Amino acid sequence: MSLGWSRRAPVDTLVSTETALEFAIPLAELPRVAHELIAKDGDAKGHVRFSRQLGQAVADLQVKAQPEVVCQRCMQTMRWPVDVTSRIALVVDFDAADRVPEGLEVFLVEGDSVSVRDLVDEEVMLALPAVARHEEGSECAGRELRLPGQEAEAPEEAAAAQVQKPFAQLGELLKRK
Ligand SMILES: [Zn+2]
């Protein structure tokens, strides 16, 4: 079947026909990602293939993007390389989400249909940093110590923020109910 990245299609159809698609989606067209970015130029590029694995509807997704984020240390913009390969379980409810084998990501499908845009939006969101910073050893890394009145973020806090991210989508859905 033919499928554009913006079109929602029934998960059953996508997996039974093993639909595969190459895409280049403008970051501005990814609703949650665009909301996080100041500059919305550039594309998320990659490919996706739907199939059924051990009875579970999955999407194998590879996506690359170079969104512009703001370094929270020097407040300058920087490109944040996103290069994600993931196997995503497409589930229709929380019970099904509990049964997803380890190693797979979980995407909660609303109304039995999904678009490639939905999946890419979620994956790029997960790949965006909780706190963006230039690499250690870069010019701005030395600045941190000299900034008066500003505490460096504890590494544990940054790690905790990262851990919560995979559940961001479920959390949002719960809030809506
Ligand atoms: Zn910086």
Boltz pocket constraint, residues with backbone or C-beta under 6 A from the ligand:
constraints:
  - pocket:
      binder: B
      contacts: [[A, 71], [A, 72], [A, 73], [A, 74], [A, 75], [A, 76], [A, 133], [A, 134], [A, 140], [A, 141]]
      max_distance: 6.0
